[in-house]
Structures are given as structure tokens and as C-alpha cells.
């Protein structure tokens, strides 16, 4: 599993467009209402840009500085320009992730890595199921009844409160 995960880590695995971000956006406030401190790592397949042309951080990165830390009284961001393009590994990112004041790390993406995950599946997307080939999937949140093994909990993807209840009871064993 993840050598650098010092607290529980739970992923949400699905194909692009399934609604991972939307579901997490609904679940995080519910988890916080339960008193949990939540961190999140999101994998992006895109060449995203956190700093913008014309801003100081962009100009300094373009000049060759890496990493660059932006910090204010409200937030901190670290921008690192990789010397070579390579697919990131979740455990490497966990080494850099401050876990000291968290109770749970949620992960969006990294679906091919070995750590506990809930699969999200929407029938209309017409994508294959991940759970038959991934023993790390502990539940599936879907919009239809599936012929899944009894050992795999099925949840309604449209009921984030029930998914949170599963996380609290079955994954974190808090209630």
C-alpha cells in the first residue's frame, strides 16, 4: 500500500466525466460536519496552470526558479516545474503532503495504484467496470443495480450522505 500515508487514505476512481469532483464537493462538507479534517489530492491528466502569465510567480518560474512557494496569511501553494515529463506516483506526493492536522485524505484519480478506493460508475457513460480488475476497490457507487460480488458494497452515487455513512462506518469504523 502507501508507505507515506500516515492517516487513512481513500480514493475515488472512475473514468473522466463520471462526476468524481461533483461527488467529493458534496461529501466534503458532510464529512466536515462530522468533525473530520479532510485533505485531498487530485490527479490531473491536463497540463494545468496554477500561476498566470504576467503574475510574479509565473515570471519567476519562466525565469527558471523551481520550486516556488506562494504564501499569504490565508493560504500556501507550491509550484514545481518538473525537469522531465513523467506520470506522478501517489506515494511520492504523500511524502510532500502535510498530514499532521488531518483525519482523512481523499484522493481523486490515481485509479491504477494500490490503495483503498470507491469506484464511481454511471451506466450512461458506457465505460467498463474497474472492480473486476482492482482488488483495492472496497465499494462501488453507481446509478444502477449491478451484478457485483456480495463482498463489494453497492452505494447510490446520487446519495452522498449514504456514501459518507459507509466511509464512517465501514472504512474509518467511527460509528
N, C-alpha and C positions, 0 to 999 in steps of 0.2 A: 504494500500500500504506500501511502505517502509518508516518507521518513520525516519530513519537516512540517507535518500537521500536528500541532501540539494541542489542538482542541478538535471537536467533531467537525468534519467537513462533509458536505452533501452537495452533489451535483445535480443539475437538471440537463438531461441530454435529449436532443431532438434535432430534426433537420431544420434548416433555416426557414422561417416563416410560420413555424408551429405555434409560437406565442410564448416562448421562454421568458422574454423580458416583461411582457404584459403580466404573466402569472406571478413572477417574482415581485413586480411592482405592487401587486395586490396582496401578496403574502407577507412581505417585509413589515408593513405596519401592524399586521395581526401578531406576528412573532414579537415585535417590539412591545405590544400591549401586554404580552405575557412576561415582560421584564427581560427578554433576551437582548443581548448586544450582538448585532449582526454585522459581519463583514462580507464582502462579495468580491470575487474575482471573475471577470468576464473576459472570455477569449474572443478576439475579433479576427475574422479572416480578411478584414479590409486593411488597407494602408491608411489607418486613421490618423488624424492630425489633431493634437491637443493644443498646440500653440498656433497662432495665426500669423500670416505674413504681415510684417510691419510692427508686430509686438516685439518687445525687448528679448523675450525668451526665444522667439523664432530667429531673430537676427543673431543672437549669440550662439544658438545651435548651428545655424548656417555657417557661422564663422569657424566652427569646429569644436566647440565645448560640448562635452558629454561625460557624465550626466549633468543635467541642470536641475536644480531644486528650486521650485517656486514656493514661497511661503508667505503667509499673512497671518493675521490674528484669527482668521476663520478657517483656513484650510492649507493643505500642503500637497504639492504634486511633484513627482519626479519624472523627468523626461530623459530617456536614454536612447541614443541613436545606436543601433546595433551595427557593428562593423561588417557583418555578413548576414544575409537573409537566411533564417532557419526557423523551423517550427518550434515555438516555445514549449517547454515541459512544465506541467503544473507544479511539480515538486521544487523545481528551480525558482519558480515565482513565490512559492510559500516561504522560501528562505528569506525573501525580501519583504514579506508581508508582516506587519506588526500585529501579532495575535494576542498581545499581553492583556488587552482590555475587552476581549471578545468571548462570547459563549458558543458561537456557531459561525462557520464560514460557508456561505453558499457559493456555488460555482456554476456559472453559465458557460457551457461549452466543454472543451476537453473530453468529448464523448468517447474517445478511443482509449483513454487512460484508465488505470485500475484504481478506482475508489468508489465508495457508495454513491449511487445515482438513482434518481427518479426519472423514468423515461416519460416524455410527453408525446402523445400521438393523436393526431386528428385524421379521421377517415378520409375527409375530402382532400387531404394533401397527397393521398395515394403514394405514400412512402413505405418502405419495408420497416418492420418492427426491429428494434435493436436488441430487445431482451433475449431472443433465442441464441445470440452470439456473444452476449455480455453477462457473465455471472455476477457482475457488480451491481446490476440493476436490482433494487430492492422493492420497487413498486412501479406501476405504470398508471399515469394519469391520462385518461382518454375520454373521448366523447361517444364511445360505443362499447357494448359488451364484447370482449374478446375471449377467444379460447386460449386462455393463459393457464399455466400451472397454478394449482391451488396455493403453492408456496409464494406466489407473486401477488401481492396485494393490488387490487384494481381500485383506482380512485377516479372521481369525476373531475375532469380538467377544468370544468366551469364552477367548481366549488372550492375556492382557495382556502376557506375556513376548515374544510374537511381534510385537505392536504396538510395544513398546519397541524391539525389534531393528530394525524398519522405521524408527523415528524416528532411532535411532543411525546406521544405515547410509545410508538414503536422504535423510532430512531434514537431519540435522546433519553427515553424512558423517564420522563419527568412527571408524568401523570398516569 
